[in-house]
Amino acid sequence: MSVFIITILIILVFTIIYQISKASEYATVLRGTEKVNAQANRAIAWLLVVMFVLGIWGIWECNALFQDRLLPIAACKTGENYDSMFNMTTLVTGIVFFATQLALFWFCFRYQSAEKRTTFFFPHNNKLEILWTTVPAIAMAILVAIGLRNWYDVTSPAPANATVVEVVGKQFNWLIRYPGKDNELGKRDFRKIDDANNVLGLDWSDPHNTDDIISQNGELHCVVNKPVKLVIGSRDVIHDVGLSHFRLKMDAVPGITTTLWFVPTITTDSMKLITKNPDFVYEISCDQMCGKGHYSMRGTVIVQTQAEYDKWMASQQTYYAGNAPGAPAPAAPATAPTGGEAKPEVKNDSVKAVTMK
């Protein structure tokens, strides 16, 4: 019954619209077609002027509204270059947009149909076509050249003193691997991947793997003002390492290794002061739709001083210990024997020995 009523209502609406249009046609005939068309042209011309003014005002208000919600300053030199490129592109395209839209609406208003105005045909002009083809082409070439230069900066070979860190995407988290004291990452073999004991498929026969450290909570630690090279890959589907605060991103593709490098310039603690947000964190996001848990694939970047980084590295347990077959178990924290408490014997402001109380 409800379907029948809805159908009747739809038919009635279309009937009313049809009757209104027919009545408008009859009124036009009675009042004179030319007079009605002239009035309609004037009304449309003024409406276009109003639309242009409201559109520019809306753009201005949106910019003012979201100005404080934009990302903070770039946290690396490469990011500053990308911000500069973005601002230049926005300025150039903004000027072109405003000029073309102003001309469009002005021509619609200025040259609206009038009784004494005749049509002027302007089919071809070589100079004009060369001008509006050459100028945009040169502008685009310059912008593309700047973009290629910035892209080369992050994909070129990293400095020799760069810290190498491996970032591997996995539904739905990031696996971060750091080289140990030998400063070299060991070999991997996807056939050796085991979620329980070998999440990255490390080849235990490679001695360089014995001191590598793996962070499964997605924490990427970097030293401020020191280059860091990311070796990026994926364990399953295509992911994308998104470092929005550093204005960087790079695809993580299964079976293919991609790289980028940058120099962080602002520590996490300093950015907390800059943003006035004590809970601020640099984020690693996945910028490629990778499945139903894509929204939750987030990690953090912790930029710290060299001393803080060294302290953190010293507190980490190698992945080899406790995971590789036959590897020695991780060392347990030292505890005092039952019935006694270990106390240092201090002499000349230095700890000389430990005696039992």
N, C-alpha and C positions, 0 to 999 in steps of 0.2 A: 504493500500500500504506500509506504514511504517513497519507494522508487517511482511509483506512478505520479505522486504529488510533485516530486523534484523534477520529473520530466515535463509536467505541465507548466511548472514555474519557469523552467528554462525556455520553453516555447513562448510563454507570455513575455519574457524579457526581450527575446529577439524580435517579437512582434512589435513591442513598444519602440525599440530602437529603429526598426524599419519605418514605422509610422512617423517618428520624429524626423528622420532623414527626408521622408517624402514631404512633410510639412515645410521643412527648410527649403526644399527645392521649389515648392509652390510660392513661398514668400519671396524667394529670389526672383522668380518670374514676375511677380506683382510689383516688386519694388524696383526692378531693373537689375540685370545681371552685372553690368559694368559698375554700378554704384556699390553693390554688395561686395564684388571682388576688390574694389579699391579700399573699402573699409577693412576687409579681411587682411589685405596686404599691409596696411598701416599697423593694424593690431599685431600681426606676426612680427613685423620689423621691430616694434617697441618691446615685444616679449623677448626677442633675441638679445636686445640690449640689456634688459633686466637679467636674463639668464647669464650673460657674460659677466656682469657686475657681481651677481650672487656667486658665480663659480669662482671668481678670483678671491672674493671675500672668504668663501669656504676653504680654499686652499691655504690662505693666510691663517685662518683660525685653527685648522687642523695642525699646521706647523707649530703654532704657539701651544696647542694642547699637548702634543706629543714630544715637544722639544726636551722636556725633562725625563722622558721615558726611553730615550735612546741609550745605546751602549756608552759606557764611560770611555775615556781616552784610550787609545790603543796601547797595549802593554808590551809592544816590541817595535823596533825600528821599521820592520817590514810592514807592520800594521799601520804605522803612520803614513807610509808611502801609499798604501791602499786607501786610507782616508782622504789623502790629498787627491788621488785619482778620482775617487767618488765625488768629492766636492767640485772638482773641475768639470766632470761629466754632467753633474746636476746643474751647474751654472750654465754651461753651453746649451744643453738641451732645454733648460728652463727659459733662457732668452729666446731660443727658436720657438718654443711652444707659445710663449706669450705673444711674440710678434705675429706668428701665423694665425693664432686665434683672434687677435685684435683685428688683423686684416680681414679675416673671414666674416666676423660679425659686423665690421664696419661696412664692408661691401654689401652685405645683405641689407643693412639699414639704408646706406647712402643710395644704392642703385635699385631700390624696390620699384616694382612696376608702377608706371605713371602714364597718364593719358598722352602727354606730349613727348615721352621718351621712347626712342626707337632702339632696336637691338643693334649692337655693334659687334661684328664678328672679327675675332683676332686668332686665326687658325695656326699661325706658325711664325716663330722668330728665333733664328739661329743663335744670336747673341744671348737672348734670355735663357734659352735652354742650356747653353754652355755654362752660363753663370750659375743656374740653380742645380746643375749637375756637378760642376767642378768644386764649388765651395763646400757643399756637404761631404764630397768624397775626400777632400783634403782634411777637413775637420775629423772625419771618422778615422782616417789613416793615422793622424796624430794620436787620437785617443787609443786606438788599437796598439800603436807602438809603445805607448806608456804602459798599457796593460801587459804586453809581452815582456817588457823590461822587468816589471814587478814579478811576473810569473817566473822568469828566469832566476830572479834573486832567490826564490824559495826552493827551486828545484835544481839549482846548480850544485856542484860538489861542495859539501860542507867544509868549513875550516878544519885543519888537522887537529885542533884542540877541542873539537866539539864532543859533547857527551852523546854517545849513541844509545838510544832507547828504542825498543821494539814495541809497537802497539798493534795488537791483533783483535779484530772484531769477532764476536761470537754472540749468537742470539741468547740472551740480550744483555751483554755486558762487555766491558773492555778488559783484555788481559795485557798487562804491562810487564815487560821483561827488561831488567837492567844487567849489564855485564858486571862481573865481580872485579876482584883485584887485578886480573889479567887484562881488563878493559877490552874484552873481546867476547862477542856473543857466540855460543856454541851452535852446532848444526841442529837442524830440525828435520823430522821426517813425518809427514802427515799419517803414515801407516802406523806410527807408534803412539798416536793420540789416544789417551785414556782419561776420561773425565775424573776418575778417582785418583790416579797417581801421576798422570803426565798430560796436563791440559794442553800443552803446546807441541807434544810429540818430540821432546828433546832426545837426541841421540846420546845415550849414556856412555857410548864408547869414545865420544869426543871429550877430551879433558877440559876443554873450555866451558863445558856445561856444568862442571862440578861447583863453580862458584857463582853461577847466575842466580839472580833473584827475580821472582815472579810475584807481582801484585795482582790479585784476582778481584780486588775491590775497586779497580779503575782509577787508582791514584798515580798521577804522573808528576814526579818531583823534578824540578829544574832549579838550576843555580842562576841567580840574577846576573845579568851582564856576561853570561857565558853561553856560547853557541850550543844548541841541542839539536841533534839530528834524529828525526823519527823514521824508523823503518816500519812501514805499514803493510798489513796483510789482513786476511780474513780466513776464518775456519770453516765458514759455511756459505753464506750468501753475500751479496754486495752490501757493504756498509760504507759510511763516510765519516772520517774524522773531522768534526767541526769544532774549530777553536775560535769562537766568535769574538772573544775579548782580544785575540791576537790577529783577527781579520784573516784567518787562514782556514783552509779546508782541503782535504785530499781523499779520494776514493780508496776504500779498502776492498780489494778484489781477490776472490779465491784464486790461488795459483799464480798470482802476479804480485811482485813486490813494488810498492811505490814509496817515495821518500819526499820529505821536505825538511827544511831546517830554518831556525829562527833564533834570535837572541832576545830573551825576555828582559825587559828593562825596569819593571816595577814589581816588587815583591807582593805577595798576597797581603801581608800586614799593611804595607803602604797603600795598597788599593782600598783596603777597608777604611783608611783615613780619608782618602780622596773621595770615595763615594759616601762617606759618613754612614756606612752600613757595617756594623760589627760582624754580621753573618755572611759577608760577601765571600764568594768562592769563584775561582775561574772554572769554567765548565768545559768538559768534552762531551759534545752531543753527537748523535748519529744523524747526519743530514741526508740520509737516503732511506726511503721506506723499506724496511727489512722484515716486516712481519707484524703479527698482532701485538707483540711486546715492544714495538719500536719506540713508543712514547717513553718507556722506562729505561732506555739504553743511555745512561748518563754516567760520566766519570768526572773527576776533578783534577785540576792542575794546581800544584802547590809550588809557587816560586819562592825560594828562600835563599839565604846567604850560603856561602860555601861551607862555613862551620856548621850551620844547621843541617845542610845536606849530608855532610860527612857523618854527623851524629846519627842521623836517620838511617843511613846506609849501614853503619856499624851495628845498629839494633836489629837489622833484618837477618832472618835465617835463610840460608841458601835453599833453593828448591831441591837440590840434589839430596840433601840430608833428609832422611825420612821418606823419600819418594822413590829414589833409584834402588833397584834390587841389590842387596848386599851393602848398601851405603850405611855408614854409621848413623845411629839414631841421633837426633838433635840433642845437644848438651842441655841438661836440666839446670835450672838456677841453683846456685850453691846455697845449701842450708846448713845450719849449725847442728852438730850431733846432739842426740837426746841427752838431756840433763846438763847441758852447758850452753853458754851463749858466747859466740865469737866476738871478741873485742880487740881492736887494734891497739898495739902498744906504741905510743907516740913519743918520739924523741927528736929534739931539734926541729920541730914543726914538720916532720915527715913520718910516714908510716913505715916502721922498720920490720915488724913481725906481727904475727897473730898468735896470741896465747889464749889458753882456755882459762875461763874464770873458775 
